[in-house]
């Protein structure tokens, strides 16, 4: 999957591919978060809001005859156009995604390009749709068939769903059949996550105040409009973080594939935070330090515990194979040793089938990922080093799974220009099996600091 961006925040023109592990690093205010939020917004929009347009005569036939057959291959042949139109529709939503003024995005372009050989329908599909505890129609596709069969399960007189809604439901089914395996389900931990745990109760108070305002007014007010005011100043990823942390008590009742099949991953995470999160019978959230009986509220816990809260609940209760876990600055509030551990945790998740996307300023994380790449070799001395230093085979990384981009000012061939011009962009970093990732945005700073210290120590001579 290739993502192309033009005139988005600090990024003048940039493109990046999504790998099993995707890293964007660089200085402050260089566009890393813009790229991250835009990608998260698109994946959320595509999964939740976008629907492939369906012709009205197909719905008329369904309601008249009780069944309609739709040729999936017709839509596969137009998949690139469908995706292009979806990107244009999404671009218009960017002011909402970023909670920013619309004029900031009037020249923005956001484009997703897929390899045409990857665009193919899934084999089987079976979905039933209903309302008021009654199944109204089914949407099925058999293995090896190119036909999508939509069948009414009740008499047409009992169907009370508007035609446009039926169109959207069928269009979303088609979208899942053609594109579902290509776009991962995203989960994001934004750089505002540290305070999200504390916001939980405060936002409840905010909603209570709004409800009180509604009860005391004589005006005809839309309750949803009032409640939405709580979030109108938050970018979509931040809003999602807040919503997630407000629902932790309910989320804690579920179980992820990581918890069911790889409990050692959760044990590694518990070592990083030095304890565990727990939800009591009274739906109260606490952090329990390892080896102690005390229970700490999020207000009483360290900022590191709070910054990893949503990631911990995601891993234990939500994660599914094929997801995309996006983390803005995973190093937030973490000691260098724990930054190394987080890097190893991400590598393990990549090898379990969860895609990882991070932005980072951490040289520790990059260097640890380098180690995992460099140790992934059959050379005897590397195996000895891995065993001696406690690295496990399931943590080692293949370089072809990793894509790294530097957010920086660099020469770019802009549209309509024959010569390259310098602008803010994303430059691919070299990744080598022997040397790891060339993250020059860190190397330059480290070399400068080393030079200054050497002059301090040896300058008198």
Number of C-alpha atoms within 10 A of each C-alpha: 14 13 17 16 21 19 18 21 17 20 24 19 20 21 19 21 15 19 18 20 25 19 23 27 28 21 14 11 13 20 23 28 21 17 26 20 22 22 18 22 22 25 20 19 18 22 18 10 12 19 21 21 16 19 10 13 10 16 20 14 13 20 18 12 12 17 19 20 17 17 12 20 16 11 19 21 13 10 20 17 12 16 19 15 14 19 21 13 14 22 21 16 17 25 17 16 22 20 15 15 11 13 9 13 19 14 10 18 17 23 19 19 14 15 10 11 6 12 17 18 23 18 13 13 17 12 12 14 15 13 10 6 6 10 13 20 19 17 21 17 23 14 11 10 14 18 17 23 19 22 19 21 18 13 10 14 7 9 16 9 11 8 14 12 10 17 19 17 17 23 18 22 21 25 24 20 20 21 22 19 15 15 17 18 21 20 25 24 25 26 19 16 26 22 16 25 24 17 16 18 13 12 17 13 12 14 17 13 13 18 14 11 12 17 10 9 9 8 8 7 10 9 11 8 9 14 17 12 13 15 16 13 14 17 19 24 25 22 18 17 22 24 16 21 20 19 11 22 18 12 16 17 9 12 17 17 15 22 18 10 9 13 13 11 17 17 13 15 22 16 14 22 23 14 17 20 20 18 15 9 8 7 12 11 18 19 23 19 17 13 8 8 8 11 16 16 16 20 12 12 15 15 17 17 23 23 25 22 23 24 22 19 21 23 20 23 21 19 21 16 16 18 17 25 25 26 21 22 20 23 25 19 17 18 13 14 11 19 22 21 19 21 22 24 18 20 27 19 22 25 18 15 14 23 25 23 24 22 25 21 19 18 19 20 22 23 17 19 25 23 21 26 26 20 25 20 16 8 9 9 11 14 17 12 12 18 12 9 9 9 16 13 14 15 22 23 25 17 20 13 16 20 21 27 23 23 26 23 17 14 14 19 13 16 9 6 9 8 10 12 13 13 18 21 27 28 20 18 17 14 18 15 18 14 12 20 22 19 21 15 16 17 12 11 11 13 12 11 12 12 11 13 12 11 12 10 9 9 9 6 5
